[in-house]
Amino acid sequence: MKRRKFIQRAGLSGIGIAAASAGMSCAEQSKKTNDAPVSEAKEQALNLPIVIATWNVPKATEKAWEILNKGKSALEAVEQGVMVEEADEKNQTVGKGGIPDRDGIVTLDSCIMNSNGDYGAVLALENITHAVSVARKVMEDTPHVVLAGEGAKKFALESGFMEEDLLTDDSRKQWEKWKLKSEYKPIINIENHDTIGMLAMDKSGNLSGACTTSGMGYKMRGRVGDSAIIGAGLFVDNEIGAATATGLGEEVLKTVGSFLIVELMRQGLSPQKACEEAILRIVKKNRDFKNFQVGYIAINKKGETGYYSIQEWFSCTIYKNGVNKNIKSDYYYKPSDPEQ
């Protein structure tokens, strides 16, 4: 309306003014359009590279950061990062030394996803420490995305991986003690602390993610959780962001949690708000939410991160701007809240 009144008052040629005004408008719009990406690029550059992982795993994020700092890809970083935990026999939630199923057998689930949307996974893999590397081989060297059980093991051995007994003395002793009662009751943040999920953005701004686990302690033979399932335990969309999960896999699977978080970010939510909404989806659908844990972490293309859980004591480790830091997550269930 202002522009019309100006033209009327000036009494000038409508065509001339329209042309001048259109030219000026286009120039201004072009300036705005060109300025925005530059500003966003500068903001992003300050945050890159970046690594975020579930739980307190500073050695894993340090390894991933080291890979990224050398200018290598986010895919290489997440693989090498989670391999640190897979090889750590003291970490009884992934890889060698993992807590076995109720039959005393350690089975591993793992997946990896790159910036192109390619994905590979192994389920119920036995006697191979680095399940994440087998998952990458599935992604890159086969026409499939998932291999399971004996087939996954056969493929790993044919690909040059070494077979070894994953049940350590400590894990065996705990399993034998468990058999005295054979009670299965997941303990929040202990048996549910069953995964390392890692997301990374490299210097080029490309995203990748990996997730690896030995699953729930003393699970039924053949049980598979969310960790190796695309969209549940992990999802990466290089245009938007990435997310990964930890905790009671059955509940993550029911809500396809990681995919949900990425889609919420696509709709404009921050990584933090998206993680919170994904937790709310679980809480609203399960009256028993007070008795189990689920935690999410996420990252978007700006390098912004988010993390949230149902219960207290979930944490994540972030390596950014040269600082490797473990951060306690906010959480939903607060017994002192009268509304809960």
FILOTI-308475 format. One line per 5 residues: number of its first residue (from 1); their letters; for each residue z, y, x of N, C-alpha, C. Coordinates in steps of 0.1 Angstrom, whole numbers. Atoms other than C-alpha are relative to their C-alpha. Example, Ala and Ser with C-alpha at 12.3 -4.5 7.8 and 13.67 -1.06 7.14 Angstrom:
! residues 2
1) as) 0:-12:9:78:-45:123:0:12:9  0:-11:-9:71:-11:137:8:11:-8
//
This chain:
! residues 340
1) mkrrk) 0:-12:8:0:0:0:0:13:9  0:-11:-8:8:24:28:-14:3:6  13:-2:-6:-26:18:44:-10:6:-10  9:-5:10:-44:25:11:3:15:-3  -3:-14:2:-25:58:5:-5:9:11
6) fiqra) 4:-8:-12:-33:69:40:-15:2:-1  14:-2:1:-70:63:35:-4:10:-11  3:-9:11:-70:81:1:3:14:4  -4:-13:-3:-51:111:15:-10:6:11  8:-5:-11:-73:114:46:-14:3:-5
11) glsgi) 13:-3:5:-105:114:25:-11:-4:10  10:4:-10:-124:96:53:-8:-11:-6  9:11:4:-150:70:51:8:-13:0  -7:13:1:-136:37:38:-4:-10:10  6:10:-10:-159:18:60:5:2:14
16) giaaa) -4:-3:-13:-150:36:91:14:-3:3  -14:2:-2:-113:35:86:3:-15:0  -2:15:0:-115:-2:76:-3:-7:13  5:6:-13:-134:-10:107:10:3:11  -9:-3:-10:-110:9:129:14:-7:-2
21) sagms) -13:6:3:-79:-4:111:-1:-15:3  2:14:-2:-93:-40:113:0:-3:15  0:2:-14:-100:-36:150:14:1:6  -13:-2:-5:-65:-23:157:9:-11:-4  -8:11:5:-49:-50:135:-2:-12:8
26) caeqs) 4:12:-8:-68:-77:154:6:1:14  -6:-2:-13:-57:-62:187:15:-2:0  -14:1:0:-21:-60:177:4:-15:-2  -3:14:3:-22:-96:163:-2:-8:12  4:7:-12:-39:-108:194:12:1:11
31) kktnd) -10:-2:-9:-12:-92:215:13:-8:-3  -12:8:5:16:-108:194:-2:-15:3  3:14:-2:-1:-142:196:1:-4:14  0:3:-14:-6:-140:233:14:1:6  -13:-2:-6:29:-127:240:9:-12:-3
36) apvse) -10:10:4:47:-155:221:0:-12:9  0:12:-9:35:-185:242:5:3:14  -5:-4:-13:42:-166:274:15:0:0  -14:-1:1:77:-159:263:6:-14:-1  -5:13:2:82:-195:251:-1:-8:13
41) akeqa) 3:7:-13:67:-208:284:11:4:10  -11:-4:-9:92:-187:304:13:-6:-3  -13:6:5:121:-199:283:1:-15:4  1:14:-2:110:-235:287:1:-3:15  0:2:-15:104:-232:325:15:1:5
46) lnlpi) -14:-1:-5:141:-222:329:8:-13:-2  -8:12:4:152:-255:313:-6:-13:6  7:12:-5:128:-279:331:1:-2:15  -1:11:8:131:-305:342:14:-2:-7  -12:3:7:158:-319:319:2:-14:-3
51) viatw) -3:14:4:175:-352:313:12:0:-9  -12:2:9:199:-362:285:1:-15:-3  -2:14:3:215:-396:280:13:-2:-8  -13:3:7:241:-412:258:11:-4:9  -12:4:-7:276:-416:271:1:6:14
56) nvpka) -3:-5:-13:291:-408:305:-7:-8:11  8:8:-10:264:-420:329:-6:9:10  5:-10:-10:261:-394:357:-9:-6:11  8:6:-10:246:-418:382:-15:-2:-6  13:2:7:218:-426:357:-8:13:-1
61) tekaw) 7:-13:2:210:-390:349:-4:6:14  3:-5:-13:212:-381:386:-13:-6:6  12:7:-4:186:-407:394:-13:5:-7  11:-5:7:163:-395:367:-4:14:4  2:-13:-5:167:-359:378:-7:0:13
66) eilnk) 6:2:-13:159:-369:413:-15:-3:-1  14:3:2:126:-384:401:-7:12:-5  6:-11:6:118:-354:380:-2:12:10  0:-11:-10:126:-329:408:-11:-2:10  11:3:-9:100:-346:429:-14:2:-6
71) gksal) 12:-3:7:74:-337:403:-6:-12:-7  5:12:7:71:-372:389:2:1:-15  0:-1:15:67:-380:352:13:-3:-6  -12:3:8:93:-382:325:1:-15:-2  0:14:2:83:-418:320:6:-7:12
76) eaveq) -6:6:-12:91:-427:356:15:3:0  -14:-4:-1:124:-408:353:9:-8:-9  -8:7:9:137:-425:322:1:-15:4  0:14:-4:128:-460:335:10:-1:12  -9:1:-12:145:-454:369:14:3:-4
81) gvmve) -13:-4:4:174:-437:352:8:-11:-6  -7:10:7:184:-465:329:2:-13:8  -1:11:-8:178:-491:355:13:0:8  -13:-2:-7:209:-477:373:11:-8:-7  -10:7:9:230:-489:344:-2:-14:-2
86) eadek) 3:14:2:212:-521:339:5:-9:12  -4:7:-12:221:-531:375:15:1:3  -14:-2:-2:257:-520:373:8:-11:-8  -8:11:7:278:-551:366:12:4:-7  -12:-5:7:307:-530:356:-3:6:-13
91) nqtvg) 4:-5:13:288:-516:327:-3:-13:-9  1:13:8:292:-545:302:-8:2:-13  8:-3:12:269:-529:276:-15:-1:2  15:1:-3:235:-532:293:-2:-9:12  4:7:-12:217:-554:318:10:-11:5
96) kggip) -8:10:-7:235:-577:343:15:3:-3  -14:-2:3:271:-582:333:3:4:-14  -2:-4:14:266:-574:297:8:-11:-8  -8:10:8:289:-590:271:-10:-9:-7  10:10:6:272:-622:258:1:-1:-15
101) drdgi) -1:3:14:266:-634:223:11:-10:-2  -11:9:2:291:-658:207:-2:-14:6  3:12:-7:273:-687:224:1:1:15  -2:-2:-14:280:-672:258:-13:4:8  13:-3:-6:244:-661:265:-3:15:-1
106) vtlds) 3:-15:0:235:-625:275:-15:2:-3  14:-3:4:204:-613:257:-2:15:0  2:-14:-2:189:-579:263:-12:5:-9  10:-7:7:169:-555:241:-3:13:7  3:-12:-6:150:-526:255:-14:5:-4
111) cimns) 13:-5:3:121:-502:248:-2:13:8  4:-12:-7:103:-473:264:-12:6:-7  10:-8:7:80:-446:250:-5:12:8  5:-11:-8:57:-421:268:-5:11:-8  4:-12:7:43:-387:260:-13:-2:-8
116) ngdyg) 12:2:8:11:-402:246:3:-8:-13  -4:7:11:30:-421:220:-1:-15:2  0:14:-3:26:-455:237:14:-5:1  -14:6:1:55:-479:233:-1:-14:4  -2:14:-4:67:-512:247:14:-4:-2
121) avlal) -14:4:2:97:-533:239:1:-15:2  -4:14:-1:114:-566:246:13:-2:-8  -11:3:9:138:-583:222:6:-14:5  -7:13:-3:164:-611:230:-5:-6:13  4:4:-13:153:-612:266:11:-6:8
126) enith) -11:6:-8:173:-636:288:-4:-1:15  1:3:-15:179:-639:326:-9:10:8  8:-10:-8:160:-607:336:8:13:-1  -9:-12:0:182:-577:346:-7:12:-6  6:-13:3:157:-548:342:-9:-2:-12
131) avsva) 8:1:12:146:-552:306:-9:12:-3  9:-12:2:133:-516:305:-13:-1:7  13:1:-8:108:-524:332:-9:-10:-6  8:10:7:96:-555:313:-6:7:-12  6:-8:11:92:-532:283:-11:9:4
136) rkvme) 11:-9:-5:71:-508:303:-13:-9:3  11:9:-2:49:-538:314:-7:-4:-13  5:4:13:45:-548:278:-9:12:-5  7:-12:5:34:-512:270:-14:2:8  11:-3:-8:10:-509:299:-10:-12:3
141) dtphv) 8:11:-4:-3:-544:306:-4:-10:-11  3:9:11:-6:-561:272:-6:8:-12  5:-7:12:-24:-553:239:11:1:-11  -11:0:9:10:-556:222:10:11:2  -10:-9:-3:40:-534:218:14:-7:0
146) vlage) -13:7:0:68:-560:213:-2:-15:4  -1:15:-4:75:-594:230:15:-4:-2  -14:4:3:106:-614:220:3:-14:6  -5:13:-4:127:-643:233:-7:-7:11  6:7:-10:110:-670:253:-13:6:5
151) gakkf) 13:-7:-4:77:-652:252:2:12:9  -3:-11:-8:92:-621:266:4:-4:14  -5:6:-13:109:-641:294:-12:-5:8  11:6:-6:77:-660:302:-9:11:6  8:-11:-4:58:-627:304:6:7:12
156) alesg) -7:-6:-11:84:-612:327:-1:-8:13  1:8:-12:83:-641:351:-14:0:5  14:-1:-4:45:-640:352:-3:13:6  3:-14:-6:47:-603:360:8:2:13  -7:-1:-13:69:-610:390:14:4:0
161) fmeed) -14:-3:1:104:-603:377:8:-13:4  -8:11:-5:132:-624:392:10:-5:-11  -9:6:10:152:-648:370:14:-1:6  -14:1:-5:190:-646:374:10:-1:-11  -11:1:11:222:-654:355:6:13:-2
166) lltdd) -5:-14:3:233:-622:338:15:-1:-4  -14:1:4:267:-636:328:9:0:12  -9:-2:-11:292:-623:354:13:-7:-3  -13:6:2:326:-638:360:9:8:-10  -8:-8:9:343:-609:342:-4:-2:-14
171) srkqw) 5:2:14:321:-612:311:3:-14:-5  -3:13:4:326:-649:311:14:-2:-4  -15:1:3:364:-646:312:3:6:-14  -2:-7:13:363:-621:283:-5:-8:-11  5:8:10:341:-644:263:8:-12:-3
176) ekwkl) -9:11:2:364:-674:268:12:4:-7  -12:-5:7:393:-653:257:-3:3:-14  4:-3:13:374:-642:227:-1:-13:-9  2:12:7:366:-678:217:13:-6:-5  -13:6:5:404:-686:212:2:4:-15
181) kseyk) -1:-4:14:402:-667:179:-14:1:-7  14:-1:5:364:-661:176:-1:10:-12  1:-10:10:370:-630:155:-10:11:3  10:-11:-3:342:-605:152:3:12:-8  -3:-13:7:353:-570:144:-3:11:10
186) piini) 4:-11:-9:335:-542:162:11:10:2  -10:-10:-3:359:-518:179:-8:13:3  7:-12:-2:348:-482:177:0:5:14  1:-6:-14:335:-468:210:3:-10:11  -2:10:-11:342:-501:228:-12:-10:-2
191) enhdt) 11:9:3:320:-529:214:-12:8:-4  11:-8:5:299:-502:198:-6:9:11  6:-7:-12:294:-485:232:-10:-10:7  8:11:-4:265:-508:236:-14:4:4  14:-5:-3:235:-487:247:0:11:10
196) igmla) 4:-12:-6:221:-463:271:-13:4:-4  13:-6:4:194:-441:256:-2:12:9  2:-12:-8:178:-415:278:-13:6:-4  12:-8:3:153:-387:271:-2:9:12  3:-9:-11:136:-366:297:-13:8:-3
201) mdksg) 12:-8:0:112:-337:299:-3:4:15  4:-3:-14:93:-332:332:-5:14:2  3:-14:-3:81:-301:349:-13:4:-7  12:-3:8:48:-303:329:3:2:-15  -4:-1:14:68:-302:297:-3:-12:-9
206) nlsga) 2:12:8:60:-338:287:13:-8:-1  -12:7:3:86:-360:271:-2:-15:1  0:15:1:94:-397:274:15:-4:-2  -14:5:3:124:-419:264:1:-15:3  -3:15:-2:140:-453:271:13:-3:-6
211) cttsg) -13:5:6:167:-473:255:2:-15:4  -2:14:-5:183:-505:268:15:-4:-3  -13:5:5:213:-527:257:1:-15:2  -3:15:1:229:-561:258:5:-3:-14  -3:2:14:237:-556:221:15:-1:-2
216) mgykm) -14:1:4:269:-560:202:7:-12:7  -7:12:-6:295:-582:220:3:-11:-10  -2:12:8:297:-617:206:-7:-1:-13  9:0:11:269:-611:182:-5:-15:-3  6:13:3:253:-640:164:-13:-2:8
221) rgrvg) 12:3:-8:226:-658:184:-13:5:-7  12:-5:5:193:-641:179:1:14:-6  -1:-13:6:207:-608:166:-7:10:8  7:-12:-6:186:-577:174:5:12:-7  -3:-13:6:198:-542:168:-11:10:0
226) dsaii) 10:-10:1:181:-509:167:-6:4:13  3:-7:-13:178:-501:204:-15:-2:4  14:2:-4:143:-516:210:-10:2:-11  9:-1:12:129:-508:176:-5:15:-1  6:-13:1:105:-478:175:4:7:-12
231) gaglf) -4:-7:12:117:-451:152:15:-1:-3  -14:2:3:152:-465:150:8:4:13  -7:-3:-12:167:-466:185:-6:10:9  7:-10:-9:141:-443:201:-13:4:-7  13:-5:4:112:-421:191:-3:13:8
236) vdnei) 5:-12:-8:91:-396:211:-12:5:-7  12:-7:5:66:-371:197:-2:12:10  1:-10:-11:53:-350:226:-3:14:-5  2:-13:6:44:-322:202:13:6:-5  -12:-5:7:79:-319:187:12:-2:8
241) gaata) -13:3:-7:107:-337:206:2:-15:0  -4:15:-2:125:-370:211:15:-2:-4  -14:3:4:157:-387:199:2:-15:3  -4:14:-2:176:-419:207:14:-2:-6  -13:3:7:207:-436:192:8:-10:8
246) tglge) -10:10:-5:238:-456:201:9:-3:-11  -10:3:11:264:-474:180:-5:-12:-8  3:12:8:261:-499:152:-15:0:-5  15:0:2:224:-507:152:-4:-3:-14  4:3:14:223:-521:117:-1:13:-9
251) evlkt) 0:-13:8:231:-486:103:-11:9:4  11:-8:-5:206:-469:125:-13:-5:-5  12:6:6:179:-493:114:-3:4:-14  2:-2:14:185:-487:78:-5:14:-3  4:-14:3:178:-449:81:-11:4:10
256) vgsfl) 10:-3:-10:152:-451:109:4:13:7  -6:-13:-4:174:-425:126:-7:8:10  6:-9:-10:155:-414:157:-13:6:-5  12:-6:6:122:-409:138:4:11:-10  -5:-10:9:142:-390:111:3:13:7
261) ivelm) -4:-12:-7:156:-366:137:-13:7:5  12:-7:-5:121:-359:152:-7:7:-12  7:-6:12:107:-353:117:7:12:-5  -7:-12:4:135:-329:109:-2:11:10  3:-11:-10:128:-310:141:-14:5:-3
266) rqgls) 14:-5:4:91:-309:130:1:10:-11  -1:-9:12:103:-292:98:7:13:4  -6:-13:-5:121:-265:119:14:-1:4  -14:1:-3:156:-278:124:2:-1:16  -3:1:-15:172:-275:159:4:-14:3
271) pqkac) -5:13:-3:180:-307:177:14:-3:-5  -14:2:4:217:-302:169:0:-2:-15  0:1:14:211:-297:132:-7:-13:-5  7:13:3:187:-327:131:9:-12:2  -9:11:-3:213:-350:147:11:0:-11
276) eeail) -10:-1:10:239:-338:122:-5:-5:-13  5:4:13:217:-344:92:-3:-15:1  2:14:-1:208:-379:105:13:-8:-2  -13:6:2:245:-388:107:4:1:-14  -3:-2:14:250:-374:72:-7:-10:-9
281) rivkk) 8:10:8:223:-398:59:7:-13:0  -7:12:-1:243:-427:72:13:0:-8  -13:-1:7:277:-415:59:-2:0:-15  2:0:15:263:-408:24:-4:-14:-6  5:13:5:249:-443:22:9:-12:2
286) nrdfk) -8:11:-4:278:-463:35:15:4:-1  -14:-3:2:314:-461:22:9:-4:12  -8:6:-11:326:-480:53:-2:8:13  4:-7:-12:315:-453:77:12:3:9  -12:-3:-8:351:-447:89:3:-12:10
291) nfqvg) -4:12:-8:351:-482:105:-11:-3:11  10:3:-10:320:-479:128:-5:13:6  5:-12:-7:303:-455:152:-15:0:1  14:-3:-3:268:-441:155:0:14:6  2:-13:-6:258:-413:178:-15:2:3
296) yiain) 14:-4:-3:225:-395:184:0:11:10  4:-11:-9:210:-373:211:-14:3:-3  14:-4:3:178:-353:208:-3:12:9  5:-11:-8:157:-328:227:-13:5:-7  13:-5:5:128:-305:215:-8:5:12
301) kkget) 9:-5:-10:99:-290:233:4:13:8  -5:-11:-7:118:-259:242:11:-3:10  -11:5:-9:143:-280:262:14:2:-6  -13:-1:7:170:-275:236:5:-14:-4  -5:13:2:193:-304:231:10:-1:-12
306) gyysi) -9:1:11:215:-318:203:7:-14:2  -8:13:-1:242:-346:200:11:1:-11  -9:0:11:264:-357:172:3:-15:-4  -4:14:3:283:-388:160:9:0:-12  -9:2:12:303:-402:131:15:2:5
311) qewfs) -14:0:-5:335:-408:151:2:9:13  -4:-7:-12:353:-389:179:-3:-9:12  1:6:-13:348:-397:216:-14:-4:4  14:1:-5:310:-400:217:-3:11:10  4:-11:-9:296:-381:246:-14:-2:5
316) ctiyk) 13:1:-6:263:-374:264:1:6:14  1:-6:-13:253:-365:299:-13:7:1  12:-8:-2:229:-337:306:-2:5:14  3:-6:-13:213:-328:339:-11:11:-2  9:-12:2:197:-293:337:4:11:9
321) ngvnk) -2:-11:-9:193:-264:360:9:-3:12  -8:4:-11:208:-284:388:14:-4:-2  -14:3:4:240:-292:369:0:-13:-8  -1:13:7:249:-328:359:13:0:-7  -13:-2:8:275:-326:331:1:-9:-11
326) niksd) -3:8:11:291:-349:307:7:9:-11  -4:-9:11:297:-333:273:5:-8:-12  -6:6:12:320:-345:245:-7:5:-13  7:-4:12:301:-345:212:9:4:-11  -7:-2:13:312:-330:179:-3:-12:-8
331) yyykp) 1:13:8:316:-356:152:4:4:-15  -1:-2:15:317:-360:114:14:-3:-5  -12:5:6:348:-380:106:13:6:6  -13:-6:-4:380:-359:109:10:-3:-11  -10:4:10:409:-376:91:9:12:-6
336) sdpeq) -9:-11:4:428:-343:89:-8:9:-11  8:-7:10:399:-329:67:3:-5:-14  -3:5:13:411:-331:31:-12:-5:-8  12:4:7:375:-335:19:-5:-14:4  4:14:-4:372:-368:38:10:-10:-2
//
